[in-house]
Amino acid sequence: MGKGVFITGTDTGVGKTFFACKLAALLRESGYRVGVMKPAESGCAERQGRLYPEDAILLKEASASQDPLDKICPYQLREPLAPSVAAQRQGITLEVDRLMDVYDEISSGHDITLVEGAGGLMVPLLPSYTYADLARVLKLPVIVIAANRLGMINHLLLTLEHARCKGLRVLGYVLNRLESGVPLAAETNREALSTLTAVRCAGELPFVAASEDAYNKAAYSFAEQFDLRIIDSVLCERPLR
């Protein structure tokens, strides 16, 4: 059975899916069998009578996973709300045991499995059960994606502290620039963080315009922007295939 990584963020819309897709593609191109999982996706549009989990589809495409979409994303929710709330309003009960079983099935057929959360660690899957709890029961180390902008230092440090309180192992954090230009905060955040936390910064991702094919043909090399060594402990010594 392969190992896994849990990808979370300091908030919603900070680039978790973008990062997960680029990492999945990089690992796949390196010869690894990459599994992907989005335990629950809310805000799914309806197309031809079915909900369309866009993030899960992007993950499936980037990893070239052969797993069916309903396994990659077991819970597809209509309203753009926290999964616990969206599920309740949709008349669905999320089951942690089911998510654990699905993860075991996916990871058993891959060298590494990337599990992408929704929002941040404290977002609830159930009224009293968060993504941090899920990462803990799945025994997955965490990579945190942070929007590289003003205010991010507080958000990131709170996320790292909560991960520590939950007993999660954080492999590192990634700063993702969401704005064009050269915001002063984005230029200084990494240095400021180096004196505030011992958690490793695994890279800074530059701004990518929405007009670019951001998930597949970004104008920079992801391998040069992200330090893959932080997941050495998760990767097999060599791809199994």
ZAPAGU-993993 format. One record per residue: residue in one letter; y, z, x of N, C-alpha, C, CB in turn. Coordinates in steps of 0.02 Angstrom, whole numbers, padded with zeros to 5 digits, always signed. Glycine has a CB too. Layout:
residues N
AYZXYZXYZXYZX;...
This chain:
residues 241
M-00060+00000+00042+00000+00000+00000+00062+00000+00044+00000+00061-00048;G+00111-00042+00027+00173-00044+00064+00217+00015+00048+00209-00109+00050;K+00271+00020+00085+00319+00074+00075+00379+00046+00036+00341+00104+00142;G+00427+00089+00023+00484+00068-00017+00549+00100+00004+00470+00082-00088;V+00603+00073-00024+00671+00098-00014+00705+00099-00081+00710+00055+00038;F+00744+00152-00094+00783+00157-00155+00855+00140-00138+00777+00228-00188;I+00883+00092-00173+00952+00069-00161+00996+00095-00217+00955-00009-00155;T+01044+00136-00198+01090+00164-00247+01161+00149-00227+01080+00241-00255;G+01209+00171-00267+01279+00159-00252+01321+00220-00266+01306+00099-00291;T+01384+00216-00248+01431+00269-00263+01458+00262-00334+01489+00270-00213;D+01445+00205-00366+01471+00191-00432+01437+00127-00456+01550+00185-00433;T+01455+00106-00516+01432+00040-00540+01479-00014-00512+01431+00038-00617;G+01452-00074-00503+01493-00129-00479+01514-00126-00407+01553-00133-00520;V+01475-00092-00365+01493-00086-00294+01454-00135-00250+01482-00016-00270;G+01408-00173-00279+01372-00223-00240+01299-00207-00225+01407-00234-00178;K+01268-00163-00265+01198-00146-00252+01152-00207-00257+01175-00092-00302;T+01161-00246-00309+01118-00304-00319+01129-00356-00265+01129-00336-00388;F+01192-00367-00247+01208-00413-00192+01172-00392-00128+01284-00416-00181;F+01178-00328-00111+01146-00303-00050+01070-00309-00055+01166-00230-00038;A+01042-00287-00112+00969-00288-00119+00942-00359-00114+00949-00257-00186;C+00978-00407-00143+00955-00477-00139+00959-00503-00068+00998-00521-00186;K+01013-00488-00033+01018-00512+00037+00965-00479+00081+01088-00496+00065;L+00951-00415+00070+00899-00381+00109+00830-00410+00092+00901-00306+00096;A+00818-00422+00029+00753-00450+00008+00743-00519+00039+00749-00455-00069;A+00795-00560+00039+00789-00627+00067+00778-00624+00143+00852-00668+00052;L+00813-00578+00176+00806-00571+00249+00735-00550+00267+00856-00521+00277;L+00708-00501+00231+00641-00477+00245+00589-00531+00229+00626-00414+00204;R+00600-00567+00174+00553-00621+00156+00553-00675+00210+00572-00652+00088;E+00612-00694+00234+00616-00745+00286+00586-00721+00352+00689-00765+00297;S+00581-00655+00360+00550-00626+00420+00475-00620+00414+00579-00558+00435;G+00448-00641+00356+00375-00642+00347+00347-00584+00308+00344-00643+00411;Y+00388-00539+00283+00364-00483+00244+00354-00503+00171+00413-00424+00249;R+00304-00473+00140+00294-00480+00068+00338-00427+00035+00219-00472+00047;V+00388-00449-00001+00440-00404-00028+00431-00396-00103+00510-00431-00012;G+00421-00334-00124+00420-00318-00195+00488-00293-00216+00366-00266-00211;V+00506-00304-00278+00570-00281-00303+00560-00248-00371+00621-00339-00309;M+00604-00200-00387+00599-00165-00451+00668-00142-00473+00550-00106-00446;K+00683-00153-00535+00744-00127-00567+00718-00086-00626+00794-00185-00590;P+00710-00021-00619+00677+00019-00670+00705+00010-00740+00681+00091-00652;A+00771+00007-00744+00803-00004-00809+00868-00042-00797+00817+00064-00847;E+00881-00091-00839+00944-00128-00834+00977-00130-00902+00931-00201-00808;S+01037-00104-00905+01075-00104-00968+01127-00160-00966+01109-00035-00980;G+01155-00175-01024+01204-00229-01029+01173-00297-01025+01254-00221-00975;C+01110-00303-01046+01075-00368-01043+01098-00412-01101+00998-00358-01045;A+01119-00473-01085+01137-00521-01137+01073-00548-01170+01179-00579-01108;E+01081-00572-01231+01024-00600-01267+01026-00676-01262+01023-00576-01341;R+00969-00705-01243+00964-00777-01237+00898-00800-01268+00968-00800-01163;Q+00903-00845-01315+00844-00872-01349+00800-00816-01377+00804-00917-01302;G+00833-00766-01406+00797-00712-01438+00769-00659-01392+00742-00740-01477;R+00785-00663-01326+00760-00614-01279+00817-00587-01237+00705-00644-01233;L+00810-00524-01215+00860-00496-01171+00852-00525-01100+00854-00419-01169;Y+00908-00534-01067+00910-00568-01003+00935-00519-00949+00956-00631-01006;P+00889-00488-00912+00910-00440-00860+00931-00476-00796+00852-00391-00844;E+00995-00491-00792+01021-00534-00738+01006-00507-00669+01095-00544-00746;D+01017-00442-00658+01005-00413-00592+00932-00420-00572+01025-00338-00590;A+00887-00406-00618+00816-00411-00604+00796-00482-00588+00775-00385-00662;I+00825-00530-00622+00810-00601-00609+00834-00621-00539+00842-00646-00662;L+00893-00598-00520+00918-00612-00453+00872-00581-00400+00990-00586-00444;L+00848-00521-00412+00803-00489-00365+00737-00527-00359+00789-00416-00387;K+00712-00550-00415+00649-00588-00416+00657-00653-00376+00628-00604-00488;E+00713-00687-00386+00725-00750-00350+00734-00739-00276+00786-00785-00379;A+00772-00687-00257+00785-00675-00186+00722-00656-00148+00837-00621-00179;S+00679-00619-00181+00617-00595-00148+00559-00644-00154+00597-00529-00177;A+00567-00694-00198+00513-00740-00214+00452-00703-00241+00493-00781-00152;S+00465-00648-00276+00411-00608-00304+00373-00647-00359+00438-00542-00333;Q+00309-00639-00360+00267-00670-00411+00255-00622-00470+00201-00692-00381;D+00282-00562-00465+00273-00514-00520+00312-00537-00581+00296-00444-00499;P+00285-00527-00641+00322-00547-00702+00385-00505-00710+00277-00539-00764;L+00434-00533-00743+00499-00500-00751+00492-00434-00788+00548-00546-00787;D+00447-00430-00835+00438-00368-00873+00410-00312-00830+00392-00379-00932;K+00379-00329-00774+00356-00277-00727+00413-00259-00680+00294-00301-00688;I+00448-00308-00656+00505-00294-00611+00557-00251-00645+00536-00360-00586;C+00569-00265-00709+00617-00227-00748+00583-00203-00813+00681-00269-00764;P+00550-00146-00811+00513-00122-00870+00555-00108-00931+00475-00061-00851;Y+00618-00087-00919+00661-00069-00976+00724-00112-00974+00679+00007-00974;Q+00729-00157-01023+00786-00202-01029+00827-00181-01090+00762-00277-01035;L+00889-00162-01078+00929-00129-01129+00992-00170-01146+00950-00059-01106;R+01010-00172-01208+01061-00217-01232+01132-00194-01215+01054-00225-01307;E+01148-00131-01226+01217-00109-01220+01233-00086-01149+01230-00052-01269;P+01294-00100-01125+01314-00082-01057+01332-00007-01051+01374-00124-01034;L+01281+00034-01055+01288+00106-01053+01238+00135-01003+01278+00137-01123;A+01245+00199-00989+01193+00232-00948+01126+00222-00982+01209+00309-00940;P+01072+00209-00943+01008+00194-00973+00984+00243-01026+00956+00189-00920;S+00995+00307-01015+00972+00356-01065+01006+00345-01132+00984+00427-01040;V+01071+00330-01129+01110+00320-01191+01092+00253-01223+01185+00324-01177;A+01089+00201-01182+01073+00134-01208+01004+00133-01239+01078+00082-01152;A+00956+00167-01207+00888+00169-01233+00885+00206-01299+00841+00201-01183;Q+00919+00262-01303+00919+00301-01365+00949+00260-01422+00959+00366-01355;R+01003+00224-01409+01035+00184-01461+00993+00124-01481+01104+00162-01438;Q+00948+00104-01436+00905+00047-01449+00837+00068-01478+00894+00006-01385;G+00828+00134-01484+00765+00159-01512+00708+00158-01463+00748+00121-01572;I+00724+00161-01398+00673+00159-01346+00671+00225-01309+00687+00100-01296;T+00612+00248-01290+00605+00307-01249+00581+00287-01179+00555+00358-01281;L+00622+00300-01130+00602+00285-01061+00551+00335-01037+00664+00284-01014;E+00497+00312-01006+00443+00355-00984+00438+00353-00908+00376+00334-01016;V+00448+00410-00877+00445+00413-00804+00376+00396-00778+00466+00482-00779;D+00324+00418-00813+00256+00402-00791+00244+00327-00789+00204+00435-00838;R+00272+00291-00836+00265+00218-00836+00301+00188-00776+00294+00188-00901;L+00360+00213-00761+00396+00187-00703+00358+00201-00638+00466+00218-00699;M+00327+00259-00634+00288+00275-00574+00228+00229-00568+00265+00348-00576;D+00195+00216-00624+00137+00171-00623+00157+00100-00602+00103+00170-00692;V+00213+00077-00629+00236+00009-00613+00254+00005-00539+00297-00010-00656;Y+00288+00056-00513+00305+00055-00442+00241+00053-00400+00347+00117-00424;D+00191+00093-00417+00129+00093-00380+00096+00024-00381+00081+00145-00408;E+00098-00009-00438+00069-00076-00444+00106-00126-00400+00070-00100-00518;I+00171-00124-00402+00211-00171-00362+00202-00158-00287+00285-00168-00381;S+00209-00095-00267+00206-00079-00196+00136-00091-00167+00226-00007-00185;S+00084-00088-00208+00016-00098-00182+00005-00170-00159-00035-00081-00235;G+00046-00217-00183+00037-00287-00165+00090-00313-00117+00038-00328-00226;H+00131-00269-00089+00185-00292-00046+00192-00247+00016+00251-00293-00084;D+00223-00275+00068+00236-00237+00128+00291-00185+00118+00254-00283+00186;I+00341-00204+00079+00397-00160+00065+00423-00175-00005+00454-00167+00118;T+00443-00124-00041+00470-00133-00109+00540-00104-00112+00424-00100-00161;L+00587-00144-00136+00656-00122-00145+00667-00103-00218+00706-00177-00122;V+00686-00041-00230+00698-00017-00298+00773-00007-00305+00659+00049-00312;E+00803-00043-00352+00875-00038-00362+00891+00004-00423+00906-00109-00370;G+00932+00054-00413+00953+00097-00468+01009+00065-00509+00975+00164-00442;A+01039+00105-00552+01096+00083-00592+01153+00133-00581+01078+00077-00669;G+01212+00108-00565+01266+00155-00551+01250+00197-00489+01280+00200-00611;G+01254+00262-00497+01241+00307-00441+01182+00353-00453+01302+00348-00427;L+01172+00400-00408+01114+00444-00411+01113+00489-00472+01111+00486-00349;M+01171+00505-00499+01174+00552-00555+01173+00518-00623+01235+00595-00549;V+01166+00452-00624+01161+00417-00688+01095+00436-00721+01166+00339-00677;P+01096+00454-00785+01034+00478-00818+00990+00422-00844+01052+00522-00875;L+00925+00427-00828+00874+00386-00858+00851+00417-00924+00813+00377-00811;L+00848+00482-00924+00835+00523-00984+00892+00573-00988+00764+00559-00980;P+00901+00606-01045+00957+00652-01051+00962+00704-00995+00953+00688-01116;S+00907+00725-00967+00909+00775-00914+00870+00752-00852+00881+00841-00939;Y+00868+00686-00841+00829+00658-00785+00868+00599-00756+00757+00636-00808;T+00886+00605-00692+00930+00556-00661+00891+00511-00613+00987+00591-00625;Y+00928+00461-00587+00898+00417-00537+00880+00454-00473+00945+00359-00521;A+00918+00507-00458+00899+00548-00400+00831+00580-00410+00952+00603-00388;D+00817+00602-00472+00752+00630-00487+00697+00577-00480+00751+00659-00558;L+00712+00516-00501+00663+00462-00495+00649+00446-00422+00687+00399-00532;A+00701+00440-00381+00691+00427-00310+00649+00481-00278+00759+00421-00274;R+00659+00543-00300+00621+00599-00272+00547+00594-00290+00650+00666-00296;V+00531+00581-00353+00461+00579-00373+00426+00518-00344+00454+00579-00450;L+00463+00464-00332+00434+00405-00300+00429+00414-00224+00475+00343-00316;K+00460+00467-00199+00459+00483-00127+00490+00427-00085+00387+00497-00103;L+00547+00402-00109+00580+00346-00076+00642+00369-00038+00598+00292-00127;P+00650+00346+00024+00714+00357+00059+00768+00313+00028+00707+00342+00135;V+00829+00331+00040+00886+00301+00004+00934+00265+00051+00923+00354-00035;I+00959+00208+00028+01017+00175+00058+01072+00176+00006+01000+00101+00082;V+01132+00197+00027+01189+00202-00019+01238+00145-00006+01223+00271-00012;I+01257+00109-00059+01307+00057-00053+01373+00084-00080+01285-00008-00092;A+01426+00076-00042+01492+00102-00061+01543+00046-00060+01514+00160-00015;A+01585+00043-00111+01640-00005-00111+01691+00016-00059+01673-00010-00182;N+01705-00028-00012+01749-00010+00044+01822-00018+00022+01734-00055+00106;R+01848+00036-00008+01915+00034-00036+01944+00104-00037+01916+00003-00108;L+02006+00111-00058+02037+00176-00063+01999+00220-00113+02110+00168-00084;G+01985+00282-00093+01949+00329-00136+01875+00332-00122+01959+00311-00207;M+01850+00285-00081+01779+00282-00069+01753+00341-00029+01762+00218-00032;I+01793+00369+00015+01769+00424+00058+01744+00482+00015+01825+00448+00105;N+01782+00501-00034+01762+00556-00078+01699+00538-00116+01818+00573-00127;H+01696+00478-00144+01638+00457-00184+01575+00456-00141+01649+00387-00214;L+01581+00430-00080+01522+00425-00037+01498+00494-00015+01538+00382+00024;L+01544+00536+00005+01524+00603+00029+01492+00643-00027+01584+00640+00057;L+01517+00637-00088+01486+00671-00145+01416+00645-00157+01529+00663-00207;T+01407+00579-00151+01340+00550-00160+01292+00575-00107+01344+00473-00158;L+01315+00576-00044+01272+00599+00010+01254+00673+00002+01306+00588+00078;E+01302+00712-00021+01289+00784-00031+01239+00794-00088+01355+00822-00047;H+01246+00756-00142+01198+00763-00197+01128+00742-00175+01221+00720-00257;A+01124+00689-00135+01059+00668-00109+01028+00724-00068+01066+00604-00066;R+01068+00757-00028+01042+00813+00013+01017+00869-00032+01096+00839+00061;C+01056+00885-00083+01037+00939-00129+00972+00923-00166+01092+00951-00179;K+00959+00859-00178+00898+00838-00212+00839+00829-00165+00910+00774-00250;G+00851+00840-00100+00797+00833-00051+00781+00762-00034+00736+00867-00077;L+00828+00716-00044+00816+00645-00029+00834+00630+00043+00856+00600-00077;R+00796+00586+00074+00812+00564+00142+00855+00502+00138+00747+00550+00182;V+00915+00506+00165+00961+00449+00164+00955+00412+00231+01035+00472+00151;L+00935+00349+00227+00928+00309+00288+00995+00289+00316+00886+00246+00274;G+01044+00279+00272+01110+00259+00294+01151+00235+00235+01105+00204+00347;Y+01213+00218+00249+01256+00190+00198+01286+00124+00222+01312+00240+00179;V+01305+00083+00174+01333+00017+00188+01400+00012+00153+01286-00040+00166;L+01451-00010+00189+01518-00020+00161+01525-00092+00139+01574+00000+00212;N+01539-00103+00076+01544-00170+00048+01616-00183+00026+01495-00179-00011;R+01647-00233+00055+01716-00249+00039+01719-00292-00024+01752-00284+00098;L+01753-00268-00075+01756-00303-00139+01822-00340-00150+01745-00255-00194;E+01869-00333-00103+01935-00364-00111+01949-00410-00053+01989-00310-00117;S+01986-00463-00067+02008-00508-00013+02065-00476+00024+02028-00577-00042;G+02087-00508+00077+02142-00480+00116+02116-00427+00163+02196-00452+00071;V+02162-00386+00187+02145-00334+00235+02172-00266+00211+02172-00351+00307;P+02140-00236+00161+02164-00171+00137+02160-00119+00193+02123-00147+00076;L+02212-00079+00200+02214-00030+00254+02157+00020+00249+02281+00007+00253;A+02140+00041+00188+02085+00089+00180+02020+00060+00206+02078+00109+00106;A+02008-00003+00191+01946-00035+00213+01942-00040+00289+01939-00105+00183;E+01999-00043+00321+02001-00048+00394+01991+00020+00428+02067-00078+00416;T+02001+00074+00391+01999+00140+00422+01943+00185+00395+02065+00174+00411;N+01911+00166+00341+01861+00210+00310+01803+00226+00356+01834+00177+00247;R+01777+00177+00392+01718+00189+00433+01732+00240+00487+01694+00123+00465;E+01788+00234+00520+01805+00282+00573+01814+00352+00544+01868+00261+00610;A+01847+00356+00487+01858+00422+00456+01791+00454+00437+01902+00415+00393;L+01745+00414+00412+01680+00441+00391+01639+00465+00450+01642+00388+00353;S+01650+00436+00508+01610+00454+00566+01621+00527+00586+01627+00409+00625;T+01676+00556+00567+01690+00626+00583+01673+00673+00525+01763+00635+00602;L+01652+00645+00469+01640+00684+00408+01566+00689+00389+01678+00655+00351;T+01525+00646+00415+01453+00647+00398+01413+00622+00457+01439+00604+00335;A+01354+00650+00464+01308+00628+00517+01264+00570+00493+01264+00685+00541;V+01269+00553+00429+01230+00497+00402+01256+00432+00433+01234+00494+00324;R+01211+00389+00450+01227+00328+00487+01257+00274+00443+01166+00302+00522;C+01310+00242+00467+01335+00182+00435+01294+00123+00459+01412+00171+00449;A+01261+00089+00412+01215+00035+00431+01248-00034+00429+01155+00035+00385;G+01312-00036+00414+01346-00100+00415+01405-00104+00369+01298-00153+00398;E+01446-00155+00382+01503-00170+00339+01496-00242+00316+01571-00160+00377;L+01495-00253+00251+01489-00320+00223+01559-00345+00206+01443-00320+00161;P+01576-00405+00228+01642-00433+00214+01647-00457+00142+01658-00489+00262;F+01708-00470+00121+01720-00495+00053+01691-00565+00046+01796-00497+00038;V+01657-00576-00010+01631-00642-00027+01658-00662-00095+01552-00643-00027;A+01693-00718-00098+01724-00740-00160+01671-00757-00213+01769-00801-00148;A+01688-00744-00275+01641-00757-00330+01623-00831-00335+01670-00734-00396;S+01666-00875-00309+01652-00946-00312+01597-00967-00264+01716-00986-00298;E+01583-00925-00215+01530-00940-00168+01463-00921-00198+01541-00904-00101;D+01409-00952-00173+01342-00934-00195+01325-00870-00158+01289-00991-00181;A+01351-00814-00183+01350-00752-00146+01280-00726-00132+01389-00700-00183;Y+01233-00740-00175+01166-00711-00167+01121-00752-00121+01134-00704-00235;N+01138-00816-00112+01092-00858-00073+01126-00894-00015+01061-00908-00118;K+01191-00909-00021+01223-00951+00030+01290-00922+00051+01232-01022+00004;A+01292-00857+00060+01354-00826+00082+01373-00853+00150+01347-00748+00085;A+01439-00856+00164+01463-00890+00224+01457-00847+00287+01535-00910+00214;Y+01416-00798+00287+01406-00758+00347+01332-00739+00351+01450-00694+00345;S+01312-00717+00410+01242-00698+00420+01232-00625+00404+01220-00713+00492;F+01194-00612+00352+01182-00543+00332+01148-00504+00389+01138-00540+00270;A+01105-00537+00426+01069-00504+00480+01117-00477+00533+01020-00552+00512;E+01175-00508+00540+01224-00485+00589+01268-00429+00562+01267-00543+00612;Q+01269-00421+00496+01313-00371+00465+01276-00306+00449+01344-00399+00403;F+01209-00310+00443+01170-00251+00423+01121-00233+00479+01133-00264+00357;D+01119-00170+00497+01074-00146+00550+01005-00133+00521+01103-00082+00584;L+00961-00181+00528+00895-00177+00499+00853-00120+00527+00858-00242+00508;R+00875-00094+00585+00836-00040+00617+00832+00023+00575+00867-00024+00684;I+00878+00031+00526+00876+00093+00487+00815+00095+00441+00939+00100+00445;I+00782+00038+00430+00722+00039+00389+00659+00029+00430+00726-00015+00334;D+00664+00038+00496+00605+00033+00539+00549+00079+00516+00623+00048+00611;S+00567+00139+00494+00516+00187+00474+00481+00167+00410+00546+00255+00466;V+00511+00120+00372+00483+00098+00309+00442+00034+00317+00538+00087+00258;L+00462-00008+00364+00427-00071+00374+00361-00061+00410+00471-00118+00414;C+00313-00104+00395+00251-00106+00433+00269-00131+00503+00196-00152+00399;E+00226-00119+00551+00239-00144+00619+00243-00220+00619+00184-00120+00667;R+00205-00251+00576+00208-00324+00569+00192-00339+00497+00159-00360+00618;P+00215-00397+00472+00198-00416+00404+00123-00418+00395+00229-00483+00386;L+00098-00398+00336+00027-00395+00325-00005-00464+00315+00013-00353+00265;R+00035-00514+00296+00006-00580+00284+00000-00619+00348+00047-00618+00233;
